[in-house]
């Protein structure tokens, strides 16, 4: 007969073993070049419901042109100074992946195709800042960005310094000069609450999604940094350039070495800037990248690599045994912005009070880009979903179908 104490010990060991097994499964990360697959049933999902969600995503492909250059001139290209200054690439068909507990459950489309991902690129800009923070290149995100500012020399081949017309004109970019811009913090830039004023790479801040009242374009009063949220790609590019200045090397190089290689990403992703965004740092000519594809450029990446990044987000910056982005940075990235509670850092869209996606848990996060490109993370159900070129108006219903498949 087993004594009560011994029986209790057996029970404790059994509980610990079961917990350890579940923990190991929920922390699986795919090695480079591999990704384990499981059936929906193996990860406690309804197979028919998963198939219905996949079919729904395919049937509701975006109706925008496959030619993203044409799509640009039908939309953003009609803004003031809206001409393209970066590359476009014809997009693929509807594509995606559903992942639970780290394992691939469903796939559709051409997952190895490196397509534009538009504003999902912003999440990689944030990551570059987070990597700088973790290495003390940035001491505190509440520091003024002007305290880290250095003269930025634009590379202009064939341009001459001894031309009389250039006499007395600024020879460097100074991102944070002036009464307003000098008050802007890294946190303001990350949350799109800086209200930065100026022109960068030929694009004035007011020309991005301009006010319908054109009388205000050059006259409106600047808001105190941090007080007002405005989604603005010129200011995103300001952050990308400021981060490049801190790192003193290209952001794609930083992100590749310290993040993408660590999570086993492919060698096919690329991150581009503009034809006029070349700068000289330490005698090295590098391209300052853009934070999206508003005027072309940005991140060109396949769905598997997007999913790896989403899995990193879902694991709070940890990949296996290694912390890639610190817990503290991830915590701040997921903290709602007071002026826009459904936004954390760029481009961490939050489902605060379920206002972003009514059919998703309040804890859900999405890295979102035009197209629609979405990396959806549901920590409550250990889900990571990538959906590319899905009609934006159908995303909430698609999320509902995915969520329901776990019940």
C-alpha positions in Angstrom: 0.0 0.0 0.0 1.3 3.4 -1.0 1.6 5.7 2.0 -0.3 9.1 1.8 2.9 11.1 1.8 4.4 9.0 -1.0 1.1 9.2 -3.0 1.2 13.0 -2.6 4.7 13.1 -3.9 3.8 11.0 -6.9 0.9 13.5 -7.6 3.3 16.5 -7.3 5.8 14.9 -9.6 3.1 14.1 -12.1 1.8 17.7 -12.0 5.3 19.1 -12.4 6.0 16.7 -15.3 2.8 17.7 -17.1 3.5 21.4 -16.6 7.0 21.0 -17.8 5.8 19.2 -20.9 3.2 21.9 -21.7 5.8 24.6 -21.1 8.2 23.0 -23.4 5.6 22.8 -26.2 4.5 26.4 -25.8 8.1 27.5 -26.0 9.0 25.6 -29.2 10.9 27.8 -31.7 11.8 26.6 -35.2 15.4 26.1 -36.1 16.8 27.9 -39.2 15.5 26.3 -42.3 13.0 24.1 -40.5 9.5 24.4 -39.0 7.6 21.6 -37.4 4.0 21.1 -38.5 1.1 19.7 -36.6 -2.5 19.0 -37.4 -5.2 21.2 -35.9 -6.3 18.4 -33.7 -2.8 17.9 -32.3 -2.8 21.5 -31.0 -6.5 21.4 -30.0 -7.9 23.3 -32.9 -11.0 22.5 -34.9 -9.7 21.3 -38.4 -12.9 22.3 -40.2 -12.9 25.7 -38.6 -9.2 26.3 -39.5 -9.9 25.3 -43.2 -12.9 27.7 -43.2 -10.7 30.5 -42.0 -8.1 29.8 -44.7 -10.7 29.6 -47.4 -12.1 32.9 -46.1 -8.7 34.6 -46.4 -8.2 33.3 -49.9 -11.7 34.3 -51.0 -11.3 37.8 -49.6 -8.0 38.8 -51.2 -7.5 42.5 -51.5 -9.0 44.1 -54.6 -6.2 46.5 -55.0 -4.0 46.0 -58.1 -1.2 43.4 -58.1 0.9 46.2 -59.4 1.8 48.1 -56.2 3.3 50.9 -58.2 -0.1 51.4 -59.9 -1.8 51.1 -56.4 0.6 53.8 -55.1 -0.5 56.3 -57.8 -4.1 55.5 -57.2 -3.7 56.4 -53.5 -0.7 58.0 -51.8 0.8 59.1 -55.1 -2.1 61.7 -55.3 -0.9 63.5 -52.2 1.3 66.6 -52.4 4.9 65.6 -53.2 3.5 62.0 -53.4 5.8 60.9 -56.2 7.6 57.5 -55.6 11.2 57.7 -54.5 11.7 54.0 -53.7 11.2 50.6 -55.3 7.9 48.8 -55.7 7.3 45.2 -56.5 4.3 43.4 -58.0 2.6 41.5 -55.1 1.6 37.9 -54.9 -1.7 36.3 -54.2 -3.3 35.9 -50.8 -0.8 34.2 -48.5 -0.7 33.2 -44.9 0.3 30.9 -42.0 -1.5 29.9 -38.8 0.7 28.9 -35.9 -0.2 27.5 -32.5 2.2 26.7 -29.7 4.9 27.6 -32.2 3.9 24.9 -34.7 2.6 25.5 -38.2 -1.0 24.4 -38.4 -2.1 25.8 -41.8 -0.5 27.5 -44.8 -1.7 29.1 -48.0 -0.2 30.9 -51.0 3.4 31.4 -51.9 5.1 31.6 -48.5 8.6 32.0 -49.8 7.8 35.0 -51.9 9.5 38.2 -50.6 6.9 40.8 -51.0 6.6 44.4 -49.8 5.2 44.5 -46.3 4.6 48.2 -46.0 4.1 49.4 -42.5 5.0 46.1 -40.8 8.4 47.6 -41.5 7.8 50.1 -38.7 8.0 47.2 -36.2 11.5 46.6 -37.3 12.4 50.3 -36.9 11.1 49.9 -33.3 13.2 46.8 -32.9 16.3 48.6 -34.0 15.6 51.2 -31.3 15.0 48.5 -28.8 18.3 46.8 -29.6 20.0 50.2 -29.2 18.3 50.7 -25.8 19.3 47.2 -24.6 22.9 48.1 -25.5 22.8 51.5 -23.7 23.4 53.4 -27.0 20.1 55.0 -26.0 20.0 55.5 -22.2 16.3 56.1 -21.7 13.4 56.3 -24.1 12.2 59.5 -22.3 15.5 61.2 -23.3 15.2 63.9 -25.8 16.3 62.7 -29.2 18.2 65.9 -29.7 20.6 64.9 -27.1 21.7 62.1 -29.4 21.7 64.2 -32.6 24.8 64.6 -34.8 25.3 66.4 -38.1 24.0 64.2 -40.9 25.8 64.5 -44.2 23.7 63.7 -47.2 25.6 61.9 -50.0 24.9 63.8 -53.3 27.2 62.4 -56.1 28.4 65.2 -58.4 27.3 67.9 -56.1 29.8 70.7 -55.5 30.4 72.7 -52.3 32.0 75.7 -54.1 28.8 76.7 -56.0 27.8 80.3 -55.0 24.1 79.4 -54.8 24.9 77.0 -51.9 26.7 79.6 -49.8 25.1 80.1 -46.5 22.7 77.2 -46.9 22.6 74.3 -44.3 25.1 71.6 -45.2 23.9 69.0 -42.8 20.5 67.6 -41.7 19.7 68.6 -38.2 16.6 66.6 -37.3 15.9 68.1 -33.9 16.7 71.8 -34.2 14.1 74.4 -33.4 12.0 75.1 -30.4 9.5 72.3 -31.0 11.6 69.5 -32.5 14.2 69.9 -29.7 11.6 68.7 -27.1 10.8 65.4 -28.9 11.7 62.2 -27.0 12.4 58.7 -28.4 9.2 57.6 -26.8 7.3 60.4 -28.7 8.8 59.2 -32.0 8.0 55.5 -31.2 4.4 56.3 -30.4 3.8 58.7 -33.3 3.0 61.6 -30.9 6.0 63.8 -31.8 4.3 66.2 -34.2 7.8 66.7 -35.7 7.9 69.6 -38.1 10.0 69.6 -41.3 10.9 68.0 -44.6 12.9 64.8 -45.0 13.8 63.1 -48.3 11.7 65.6 -50.2 8.6 64.9 -48.2 7.1 67.6 -45.9 5.4 66.3 -42.7 2.1 68.0 -43.7 2.0 66.3 -47.1 1.5 62.8 -45.6 -2.3 62.3 -45.4 -2.8 66.1 -45.6 -5.6 67.9 -43.9 -8.6 68.5 -46.1 -8.3 72.2 -45.2 -5.3 73.1 -47.3 -5.2 76.5 -45.5 -3.8 74.7 -42.5 -0.9 72.9 -44.2 1.7 75.6 -43.4 0.0 77.5 -40.6 -1.3 75.1 -37.9 0.1 75.3 -34.4 2.3 72.5 -33.3 1.0 70.4 -30.4 3.1 69.6 -27.4 5.1 66.4 -28.1 3.4 63.4 -26.6 -0.1 65.0 -26.5 -1.5 64.1 -29.9 -1.2 60.9 -32.0 -0.8 61.2 -35.8 0.1 58.3 -38.1 2.8 60.0 -40.3 5.4 58.3 -42.4 7.7 61.3 -42.7 8.1 61.2 -38.9 8.6 57.4 -39.0 11.5 58.1 -41.4 12.8 60.7 -38.9 13.0 57.9 -36.3 14.7 55.5 -38.8 17.3 58.2 -39.6 17.8 59.1 -35.9 18.4 55.4 -35.1 20.8 55.0 -38.0 22.7 58.0 -36.6 22.9 56.3 -33.1 24.1 53.0 -34.6 26.5 54.6 -37.1 25.7 51.8 -39.5 22.8 50.6 -41.7 19.7 49.5 -39.8 19.3 46.4 -42.1 22.8 45.3 -41.0 21.9 45.8 -37.3 18.6 44.0 -37.5 20.1 41.1 -39.5 23.0 40.5 -37.1 21.2 41.0 -33.8 17.6 39.9 -34.6 16.9 38.1 -37.9 19.8 35.8 -37.8 19.1 35.0 -34.2 15.5 33.9 -35.0 16.6 31.8 -38.1 15.2 34.1 -40.7 15.9 33.4 -44.4 18.5 35.3 -46.5 15.9 36.6 -48.9 14.5 39.6 -47.0 15.7 43.1 -47.9 15.1 46.6 -46.5 15.3 49.6 -48.8 15.2 53.3 -48.5 14.9 55.9 -51.2 16.9 57.0 -54.2 17.8 60.2 -52.3 18.2 58.8 -48.7 22.0 58.1 -49.0 24.2 59.5 -46.2 27.8 59.6 -45.2 28.7 58.2 -41.8 32.3 57.7 -40.8 33.3 57.8 -44.5 30.9 55.1 -45.4 28.1 55.7 -47.8 24.9 54.0 -46.6 21.2 54.2 -47.3 18.9 55.4 -44.6 16.0 53.0 -44.9 12.3 53.9 -44.8 9.7 52.8 -42.3 7.3 51.5 -44.9 6.3 51.6 -48.5 4.4 54.9 -48.6 6.7 56.2 -51.3 8.2 52.9 -52.2 10.9 50.9 -50.4 10.6 49.5 -46.9 10.9 45.8 -46.0 10.6 43.1 -48.7 10.1 39.8 -46.8 8.5 36.4 -47.0 5.6 35.1 -44.9 7.8 32.6 -42.9 10.2 35.4 -41.8 7.2 37.6 -40.8 5.9 34.6 -38.8 9.2 34.2 -37.0 9.1 37.9 -36.0 5.6 37.4 -34.8 6.6 34.4 -32.7 9.4 36.5 -31.2 6.7 39.1 -30.3 4.5 36.4 -28.8 7.4 35.2 -26.7 8.1 38.7 -25.3 11.3 39.1 -27.2 12.7 35.7 -26.2 13.8 33.0 -28.7 14.5 29.7 -27.1 17.0 30.3 -24.3 18.0 33.8 -25.6 16.4 37.2 -24.9 16.7 39.1 -28.2 14.7 42.1 -27.1 14.5 42.9 -23.4 11.4 42.3 -21.4 11.4 46.0 -20.4 11.4 47.1 -24.1 8.6 44.7 -24.9 6.6 45.9 -21.9 6.9 49.5 -23.1 6.0 48.5 -26.7 2.8 46.9 -25.4 1.8 49.8 -23.2 -1.1 51.8 -24.7 -0.2 55.3 -25.9 -2.3 57.8 -23.8 -3.3 59.8 -26.9 -4.2 56.6 -28.8 -4.8 53.6 -26.5 -4.9 51.1 -29.4 -1.3 51.9 -30.3 1.9 51.0 -28.5 5.2 51.6 -30.2 5.2 51.6 -34.0 3.8 49.3 -35.3 2.4 47.5 -32.3 -1.4 47.8 -32.7 -3.1 46.9 -29.4 -6.6 45.6 -28.9 -7.2 47.8 -25.8 -10.8 47.4 -24.7 -11.2 45.3 -27.8 -11.6 48.5 -29.9 -9.2 47.3 -32.7 -10.7 43.9 -33.2 -14.0 43.2 -31.4 -13.7 39.5 -32.2 -10.3 39.1 -30.6 -9.1 38.9 -27.0 -8.2 42.3 -25.5 -4.6 41.0 -25.1 -4.1 40.6 -28.9 -1.4 42.5 -30.8 -1.0 43.1 -34.5 1.9 44.4 -36.6 -0.1 46.0 -39.5 0.8 47.2 -42.9 -1.0 48.4 -46.1 -2.2 45.6 -48.4 -3.4 44.4 -45.9 -0.3 42.7 -44.4 -0.9 41.6 -40.8 1.1 39.6 -38.2 -1.5 38.8 -35.6 -0.6 37.6 -32.1 -3.0 36.2 -29.6 -1.1 35.3 -26.4 -4.2 34.0 -24.7 -4.5 31.2 -27.2 -0.8 31.0 -28.2 -1.6 31.9 -31.8 0.5 33.7 -34.4 -1.1 34.3 -37.7 0.3 36.0 -40.8 -2.2 37.1 -43.5 -1.0 38.9 -46.6 -3.1 40.7 -49.2 -6.4 40.3 -47.3 -9.2 42.8 -47.6 -8.8 45.0 -44.6 -12.5 45.2 -43.9 -12.5 41.4 -43.5 -9.7 41.1 -41.0 -12.0 41.2 -37.9 -14.1 38.4 -39.2 -11.0 36.4 -40.1 -9.7 36.9 -36.6 -13.1 35.7 -35.2 -12.9 32.5 -37.3 -9.3 31.8 -36.1 -10.3 32.4 -32.5 -13.4 30.2 -32.7 -11.3 27.4 -34.1 -9.5 27.1 -30.7 -12.7 26.4 -28.8 
